[in-house]
């Protein structure tokens, strides 16, 4: 799951480019623009789900996500200021739920379910 509230369209595209250097991109959802949740966030977020193929473990995959976040300027200070250049979270791993944002945040569920629905249609 990708999210950004700072130069969002550019940063989502940049993040996808960086991710494809490590992973095969299988599919991506529509982009949802959502109002910020939390008083310190002032700008809307652009959110998108990706389905990728990784040859590493879930921990190795998450490590690469955090590396890309840092490369793109995500820092503890930027988060305190409410500026998120990019947020990358691993929601599902081999159909196993790893991140509770799927159940907690409706936009995560919407984006991820868009990919899961499309996958189910392809299997029929």
Residue, then its C-alpha position, 0 to 999 in steps of 0.5 A: x500500500x502506497x500513500x503520499x501527501x507531499x507532491x503525491x502524484x509524482x511521489x507515487x510514480x517515483x515509488x513505483x519506479x523504485x519498487x520495480x527495481x526490486x520486485x515484479x509489478x503484477x497489478x495496481x489499484x486506482x488512486x484514492x484521494x482521502x482527507x488526512x486522518x490526524x490533526x498534524x496532517x494538513x494535506x490530502x493523501x493519495x493512496x494506491x495498492x500494488x500487487x508485487x512478486x517478491x523472491x525475498x521473505x516478508x521481512x526482506x520485502x519490508x526492509x526494502x520498503x523502508x529503504x525506499x521511504x528513507x531514500x524519498x525523504x521520509x524521516x521522523x521529523x517529516x512525519x512530525x510535521x505531517x509531511x509524508x513523501x511516501x508511506x509503503x506498507x505490506x498489507x498482505x503476504x501470500x493472502x495472509x493479513x499482515x497489517x491491521x490498516x486493512x481493517x482499520x482504514x476504509x481506503x486501504x480496504x477499498x484499494x486492496x479489495x480492488x486488486x483482490x476482486x480483479x484477481x478473482x475475476x481472472x480466476x473464473 
